[in-house]
């Protein structure tokens, strides 16, 4: 392997490590907000499979637009109440500003980094949302 390729690999690895650190740091801040939205989702009657579907799409795609499109379809088909669906869309959209800030801190020269960071942040938020949602369901089953 030539020196230029080795240097590029090292820089890519450092970028990935920095990105993961930034995502982890920000993700912890989603906990309370995701919990509140998950409770609203429970109250609105969303089903576990709907939330799992959102989570599965987020983790199986390379595009945030796929996740947003799924949410819009669920709203449009009447499977999610409009107000709750729009709150989910707003929460995911809010991650874009954070993603741009992360990209500036990590590697301002990588034009695709904000998009990748946005997807990772959306995944983190949805992960918290799903965990809170199933927990809230169980809490209310027991009462």
Buried (B, 14 or more C-beta within 10 A) or exposed (E): EEEEEEEEEEEEEEBEEBBEEBBEEBBEEBEEBBBEBBBBBBEBEBEEEBBEBBBBBBEEBEEBEBBBEBBBEBBEEEBBBEEBBBBBBEBBBBBBEBBBBBBEEBBEEBEEBBBBBBBBBBBBBBBBBBBBBBBBBEEEEEE
